[in-house]
């Protein structure tokens, strides 16, 4: 039998990278939660973002969708957005420490009663959100209230580090379902049909998806959450975990469920909801990701 040396080398590199990253996170987790947030937020804003070009991507995205923003506001967001991203990253990897703080979040938005009613009649709920604030706050808070809340996540390519990541996010709530698992849809449907909840993010560019609008610009947006809601009569509820300060305090916004209509109309309503919340908290939206990947002609 031939040994594929390249694959062995690849696994060895993955293993070494995993050991280094896990060791780094182990040291970080020894630091008190509030202090680790401030440290990692500063590192992301002052070191990682400039070296990785994230600050320029933030500028480009803002100039694309909000061309009238002042240079002063853009410069401020180029600092604040990476800091928020750094907070989110370290919060999620903090597992139980994050959950202990997040479960104290105040709940607003007016949709909690309707969510409770849906669960009481065994109607599954899709907690739909985007890359705003900390998107794991709804899972942390609602699981602590006794609800069965799962999450769909995209695994890391490094299998060794992904096992560690899976462990940490599972501390917030379970089940945690890999989006690359061929049985992921079946696992989600089983959870939802039993009256559980699943968290999904929709603000990811997908070439084959319908071209809807987001911040006034065409943005391809997957309609899978709305299609699931229609097929299995699920409640589609926009939820957001908004950061209130740099100490790990949050507001959980639960909006009224999206009325059932068509996948495109429902998904557009979600885009509109996310846009409203992002405009209210510009520094907490993940402007570093490529939401608009095609070229848009500017006037």
C-alpha positions in Angstrom: 0.0 0.0 0.0 1.4 3.4 -1.0 1.7 6.0 1.7 0.6 9.5 0.6 3.3 11.5 2.3 1.7 14.8 1.3 -1.4 13.9 3.3 0.7 12.8 6.3 2.6 16.1 6.2 -0.7 18.0 6.0 -2.0 16.2 9.1 1.2 16.9 10.9 1.1 20.6 10.2 -2.6 20.7 11.2 -1.7 18.9 14.5 1.2 21.4 15.3 -1.1 24.4 14.4 -3.8 23.0 16.7 -1.3 22.5 19.6 -0.1 26.1 19.2 -3.6 27.6 19.0 -5.0 25.5 21.9 -2.0 26.4 24.0 -2.6 30.1 23.2 -6.3 29.9 24.2 -5.4 27.9 27.3 -3.2 30.8 28.5 -5.8 33.4 27.5 -8.5 31.6 29.5 -6.4 32.0 32.6 -7.0 35.7 32.4 -10.2 37.0 34.0 -13.1 37.2 31.5 -13.5 41.0 31.4 -9.7 41.6 31.0 -9.4 39.0 28.3 -12.1 40.7 26.3 -10.2 44.0 26.5 -6.9 42.4 25.6 -8.2 40.4 22.6 -10.3 43.3 21.4 -7.2 45.6 21.4 -5.1 42.9 19.6 -7.6 42.5 16.9 -8.1 46.2 16.4 -4.5 47.4 16.6 -2.5 44.4 15.2 -4.5 41.8 13.4 -6.9 44.0 11.5 -4.3 46.3 9.9 -1.9 43.4 9.1 -4.7 41.3 7.5 -6.2 44.2 5.6 -9.5 44.1 7.5 -9.5 47.8 8.1 -9.4 48.5 4.4 -12.2 46.0 3.8 -14.3 47.8 6.3 -13.7 51.1 4.5 -14.6 49.6 1.1 -17.8 48.0 2.4 -18.9 51.2 4.1 -18.1 53.4 1.1 -20.1 51.0 -1.1 -23.3 50.9 0.9 -23.1 54.2 2.8 -21.1 56.6 0.6 -22.1 59.7 2.6 -20.5 58.6 5.8 -17.9 61.1 7.0 -14.2 60.1 6.9 -14.2 60.6 10.7 -17.0 58.0 11.2 -15.3 55.5 8.8 -12.0 55.9 10.6 -13.7 55.3 14.0 -15.5 52.2 12.6 -12.2 50.8 11.3 -11.1 50.7 14.9 -14.3 49.7 16.6 -15.5 46.9 14.3 -12.4 44.7 14.7 -12.5 45.3 18.4 -16.1 44.0 18.4 -15.1 41.0 16.3 -12.2 40.2 18.7 -14.7 40.3 21.6 -17.1 38.0 19.8 -14.3 35.5 19.0 -12.9 35.3 22.5 -16.4 35.2 24.0 -17.4 32.2 21.9 -14.1 30.4 22.8 -14.8 31.2 26.5 -17.6 28.7 26.6 -19.0 28.6 30.1 -17.5 31.9 31.1 -19.3 33.5 28.3 -22.6 31.8 29.1 -22.5 32.8 32.7 -22.3 36.5 31.6 -24.7 36.2 28.6 -27.5 34.5 30.6 -28.0 37.8 32.5 -28.9 39.7 29.3 -32.0 41.8 29.3 -34.6 40.6 26.8 -36.3 43.1 24.5 -37.9 43.2 21.0 -41.4 42.2 21.8 -41.2 38.7 20.4 -40.5 36.6 23.5 -44.2 35.8 24.2 -44.8 34.6 20.7 -41.6 32.5 20.8 -42.8 30.9 24.1 -46.3 30.3 22.6 -44.7 28.5 19.6 -42.6 26.2 21.8 -45.6 25.5 24.1 -47.5 24.1 21.1 -44.5 22.1 20.0 -43.8 24.3 17.0 -40.1 24.4 16.1 -38.4 27.8 16.0 -35.6 29.0 13.7 -33.7 31.8 15.4 -32.4 33.6 12.4 -29.7 36.2 12.8 -26.6 37.7 11.2 -23.0 38.7 12.0 -24.0 41.4 14.4 -22.9 41.7 18.0 -22.5 38.2 19.4 -24.8 35.8 17.5 -24.5 33.1 20.2 -26.2 35.2 22.9 -29.7 33.9 21.9 -28.5 30.3 22.3 -26.8 31.1 25.6 -29.8 32.9 27.1 -32.6 30.7 25.8 -30.9 27.4 26.7 -30.5 28.7 30.2 -34.2 29.4 30.3 -34.8 25.7 29.7 -35.3 25.6 25.9 -33.7 23.0 23.6 -31.5 25.2 21.4 -29.1 23.9 18.8 -26.8 25.7 16.4 -25.6 25.1 12.9 -21.9 25.9 12.5 -19.2 25.8 9.9 -16.3 23.7 11.0 -12.7 24.6 10.8 -10.6 22.9 8.1 -8.1 21.8 10.7 -9.7 18.7 12.2 -7.7 18.8 15.4 -8.5 22.4 16.2 -12.1 21.9 15.1 -12.6 19.3 17.8 -11.5 21.9 20.4 -13.8 24.5 18.8 -16.7 22.0 18.8 -16.1 21.3 22.5 -16.1 25.0 23.4 -19.3 26.0 21.5 -21.0 22.9 22.9 -20.5 24.3 26.4 -23.0 27.0 25.5 -25.7 24.6 24.4 -26.2 21.4 22.4 -26.8 20.0 19.8 -24.1 21.7 17.7 -24.6 20.6 14.1 -21.9 20.8 11.4 -23.0 22.4 8.2 -20.7 20.0 6.2 -22.2 16.9 7.7 -24.3 15.0 5.1 -26.9 14.3 7.8 -27.1 17.9 9.0 -30.5 18.6 7.5 -31.9 15.5 9.1 -30.5 16.4 12.5 -32.0 19.9 12.2 -35.4 18.7 11.1 -35.5 16.2 14.0 -34.7 18.9 16.5 -37.2 21.3 15.1 -40.1 18.8 14.7 -39.6 17.9 18.4 -40.3 21.6 19.3 -36.7 22.7 19.6 -34.9 25.7 18.2 -32.0 26.1 15.8 -29.8 29.2 15.2 -29.0 30.2 11.6 -27.1 33.1 10.1 -28.2 34.4 6.7 -25.8 37.2 5.8 -23.3 35.2 3.9 -22.8 35.7 0.2 -23.8 32.6 -1.9 -23.5 32.8 -5.6 -26.4 30.4 -6.4 -28.9 32.2 -4.0 -31.5 34.8 -5.0 -30.2 38.4 -5.3 -32.1 40.3 -2.7 -31.2 43.7 -1.2 -29.1 44.6 1.9 -28.2 48.2 2.8 -29.7 49.2 -0.5 -27.4 47.0 -2.6 -28.0 43.6 -4.3 -26.8 40.8 -2.1 -27.2 37.1 -2.8 -28.9 35.6 0.2 -29.8 31.9 0.9 -33.5 31.3 1.4 -33.0 28.0 3.2 -34.2 29.2 6.6 -37.5 30.5 5.1 -38.0 27.3 3.0 -37.5 25.2 6.2 -40.0 27.4 8.0 -42.6 27.0 5.3 -42.1 23.2 4.7 -42.3 22.3 8.4 -44.5 25.1 9.7 -41.8 26.6 11.9 -41.7 30.0 13.5 -39.0 32.2 11.9 -37.8 34.6 14.6 -35.1 37.3 14.1 -32.9 37.4 17.2 -29.8 39.5 18.0 -27.2 39.6 20.8 -26.2 43.2 21.1 -23.2 44.1 23.2 -23.9 46.8 25.8 -20.3 47.4 26.9 -16.8 46.0 26.9 -17.4 44.0 30.0 -19.5 41.2 28.5 -23.0 42.5 29.1 -25.7 42.0 26.5 -29.2 42.8 25.3 -31.1 39.9 23.7 -33.5 41.2 21.0 -36.2 38.8 20.1 -38.4 40.3 17.3 -41.9 39.2 16.2 -41.9 36.1 13.9 -41.7 36.7 10.2 -45.1 36.0 8.6 -45.2 33.1 6.2 -45.4 34.1 2.6 -42.7 33.1 0.0 -39.1 32.3 0.7 -37.9 35.4 -1.1 -40.2 37.8 0.7 -39.5 36.3 4.1 -35.8 36.4 3.6 -36.0 40.0 2.4 -37.8 40.8 5.7 -34.9 39.2 7.6 -32.4 41.3 5.6 -34.4 44.4 6.4 -34.6 43.5 10.1 -30.8 42.8 10.2 -30.1 46.1 8.4 -32.2 48.1 10.9 -30.3 46.6 13.8 -26.9 47.0 12.1 -27.6 50.7 11.5 -28.4 51.1 15.2 -25.1 49.4 16.1 -22.7 50.1 13.2 -19.6 49.2 15.3 -21.0 45.7 16.0 -21.7 44.6 12.4 -19.0 42.4 10.9 -18.0 44.8 8.1 -14.9 42.8 7.6 -16.6 40.0 5.7 -17.3 40.0 2.0 -21.1 40.4 2.0 -21.0 42.0 -1.5 -18.6 40.1 -3.6 -19.6 41.3 -7.1 -18.7 44.7 -8.6 -21.3 47.4 -8.1 -21.2 50.5 -10.4 -21.0 53.6 -8.3 -22.6 56.8 -9.5 
